[in-house]
Each structure stands twice: as C-alpha cells, then as structure tokens.
Amino acid sequence: MPIIDMKATGTNIKAMIKQCGFKIADVQARCGFNTPQAIFKWMRGDAVPTIDNMIILADMFGVPIDKIIIVTRV
C-alpha cells in the first residue's frame, strides 16, 4: 500500500525551495500564511501541505505535484 513519506517529502520541499532560489518568506507569501510555521512543519516532515498548497508549490517549483511528494510502499 502506498503512503506519503512525510520526512522525505519535507526534505524534498526544503531542497526545492533552496534549488529554486526561494526564501521561506517567498513560500509564506504565496501560500498566504501570516507566519512561516506551517512551512517549517512541512520541511521537518511533521505535516504535509494541503492539496491547495501543494498546487502552489508545484507552480513555484515548475514541477508536477508527484515530483514533490515522496511515496513509499508498506
């Protein structure tokens, strides 16, 4: 059964932010957050973005959503 590897997905999001030259504040502004706490939770693997925020990230990074999410099988 496939599941989202939250830790690996968070590491991937962190790497993509850096690779694309964005700052946390850029992601925060695009997602409409007042604070960056949710983004830090994503990067730590404590949470994953909602589908709406995943679409925003995919657009920012210029990749399809499945390049952001890391899936493992159990």
Backbone bond lengths (Angstrom), bond angles and torsions (degrees), N, CA, C in turn:
res aa  C-N    CA-C-N  psi(-1)  N-CA   C-N-CA  omega(-1)  CA-C   N-CA-C  phi
1 M - - - 1.450 - - 1.532 108.37 -
2 P 1.324 117.99 128.75 1.468 119.95 179.85 1.532 111.88 -77.53
3 I 1.329 115.05 139.42 1.472 120.84 174.36 1.520 108.66 -136.67
4 I 1.315 115.91 156.16 1.461 120.67 177.09 1.524 108.43 -76.77
5 D 1.328 116.71 126.22 1.457 122.17 173.57 1.529 105.99 -83.44
6 M 1.325 115.75 98.37 1.472 120.59 -172.60 1.527 111.71 -63.51
7 K 1.321 117.19 -40.52 1.462 120.80 -178.94 1.534 110.46 -64.81
8 A 1.326 116.98 -48.04 1.463 121.42 -179.93 1.529 111.10 -66.14
9 T 1.331 117.06 -37.63 1.463 120.52 177.21 1.523 110.12 -63.86
10 G 1.329 116.69 -42.43 1.463 120.69 177.65 1.512 112.21 -61.65
11 T 1.332 116.24 -43.44 1.464 120.96 177.34 1.525 109.93 -61.95
12 N 1.317 116.64 -39.49 1.462 121.89 179.11 1.527 111.10 -65.29
13 I 1.326 117.12 -43.48 1.468 120.75 178.68 1.532 109.85 -62.12
14 K 1.320 116.32 -44.74 1.470 120.92 178.94 1.532 110.80 -59.49
15 A 1.330 116.75 -44.78 1.465 121.27 179.81 1.528 111.56 -64.78
16 M 1.332 116.97 -39.67 1.460 120.40 -178.75 1.528 111.48 -69.06
17 I 1.329 116.54 -36.89 1.464 119.70 176.95 1.523 108.87 -59.82
18 K 1.322 115.48 -47.24 1.467 120.75 -179.10 1.528 111.26 -66.60
19 Q 1.330 116.52 -46.44 1.468 122.03 -177.78 1.529 111.85 -60.19
20 C 1.318 116.36 -36.88 1.470 120.51 -179.00 1.528 112.59 -84.83
21 G 1.330 116.76 -3.96 1.460 120.49 177.23 1.518 114.53 79.48
22 F 1.329 116.39 19.38 1.462 120.07 178.21 1.524 110.37 -87.96
23 K 1.311 115.10 158.03 1.456 122.28 171.64 1.522 107.11 -106.55
24 I 1.316 115.55 161.52 1.464 120.17 178.49 1.529 109.76 -56.42
25 A 1.332 116.14 -38.30 1.468 120.57 179.65 1.529 111.68 -61.87
26 D 1.329 117.73 -32.19 1.471 120.98 177.69 1.531 110.49 -65.25
27 V 1.338 115.59 -45.45 1.468 120.40 179.04 1.525 109.85 -65.40
28 Q 1.318 115.73 -42.94 1.468 121.34 178.81 1.522 110.81 -56.67
29 A 1.322 116.46 -46.76 1.472 120.90 -178.90 1.527 111.24 -64.80
30 R 1.345 117.10 -44.23 1.465 120.35 -177.90 1.527 111.65 -66.00
31 C 1.337 116.47 -34.11 1.463 120.09 -179.67 1.524 111.91 -84.83
32 G 1.325 117.43 -10.32 1.456 121.31 177.51 1.514 114.40 78.04
33 F 1.337 116.43 26.62 1.465 120.44 179.29 1.519 110.95 -86.19
34 N 1.332 116.38 146.28 1.468 121.03 174.98 1.518 111.30 -79.45
35 T 1.334 116.52 -29.65 1.464 121.79 178.96 1.532 108.18 -131.62
36 P 1.322 117.75 161.32 1.468 120.50 -179.51 1.528 114.58 -86.89
37 Q 1.333 117.82 7.35 1.465 121.00 -173.12 1.531 113.33 -55.27
38 A 1.312 117.87 -42.67 1.470 120.77 -178.99 1.524 110.54 -62.25
39 I 1.313 117.33 -38.93 1.463 121.42 -179.27 1.526 110.14 -65.99
40 F 1.319 117.20 -40.81 1.464 120.45 176.79 1.522 110.87 -63.95
41 K 1.342 117.12 -36.88 1.467 120.55 176.51 1.526 110.72 -63.79
42 W 1.336 116.67 -40.72 1.466 120.13 176.83 1.516 110.09 -60.06
43 M 1.331 116.49 -48.76 1.461 121.28 -174.56 1.532 112.04 -65.92
44 R 1.327 117.56 -30.59 1.470 121.60 177.05 1.530 111.90 -79.69
45 G 1.325 116.68 -16.73 1.451 120.30 -176.73 1.515 112.66 85.81
46 D 1.327 116.94 16.01 1.466 121.19 177.68 1.526 111.82 -79.68
47 A 1.324 115.77 -20.32 1.469 122.04 -179.09 1.526 107.94 -155.74
48 V 1.320 115.97 164.20 1.468 120.60 172.75 1.528 107.78 -119.04
49 P 1.324 116.78 152.95 1.462 119.41 179.29 1.531 111.65 -62.87
50 T 1.321 115.31 150.76 1.459 119.83 171.80 1.522 108.06 -64.96
51 I 1.307 117.19 165.57 1.464 119.88 -179.81 1.528 110.92 -60.34
52 D 1.334 117.66 -36.96 1.462 120.86 178.13 1.529 110.74 -61.59
53 N 1.332 116.10 -45.29 1.460 119.79 179.64 1.522 111.63 -71.79
54 M 1.321 117.38 -30.24 1.463 120.40 176.65 1.528 110.00 -65.14
55 I 1.328 117.04 -37.61 1.467 121.29 177.35 1.529 109.90 -64.90
56 I 1.320 116.69 -40.94 1.471 120.92 177.53 1.529 110.11 -62.72
57 L 1.336 116.54 -46.25 1.471 120.02 179.45 1.528 111.13 -61.54
58 A 1.311 117.03 -44.48 1.466 121.12 179.65 1.527 110.44 -59.01
59 D 1.313 116.55 -40.91 1.458 120.99 177.91 1.535 110.88 -66.05
60 M 1.324 116.67 -44.48 1.468 120.85 179.33 1.528 111.52 -61.14
61 F 1.341 116.39 -42.99 1.458 121.00 -176.04 1.521 113.14 -84.81
62 G 1.330 116.11 -12.08 1.470 119.83 179.92 1.524 112.79 70.17
63 V 1.340 116.04 34.34 1.467 121.02 -179.61 1.525 109.14 -133.78
64 P 1.339 117.11 160.18 1.467 118.57 172.19 1.536 109.96 -73.03
65 I 1.306 115.74 158.04 1.463 120.94 -177.87 1.528 112.15 -55.39
66 D 1.328 117.02 -36.50 1.468 118.34 -176.85 1.525 113.58 -69.06
67 K 1.322 117.88 -8.07 1.468 121.15 173.21 1.532 111.02 -86.78
68 I 1.326 117.04 -12.68 1.459 122.08 179.69 1.530 110.30 -94.53
69 I 1.320 115.91 -44.40 1.461 121.95 -176.57 1.533 109.60 -80.89
70 I 1.326 115.88 131.76 1.462 121.30 175.41 1.532 107.06 -103.81
71 V 1.320 115.57 122.60 1.464 122.01 -177.22 1.526 109.87 -110.69
72 T 1.316 115.80 136.70 1.469 121.51 173.75 1.514 108.26 -122.27
73 R 1.304 115.32 164.14 1.468 120.16 178.63 1.516 109.40 -112.84
74 V 1.328 114.75 138.42 1.465 120.29 176.66 1.510 110.27 -120.74
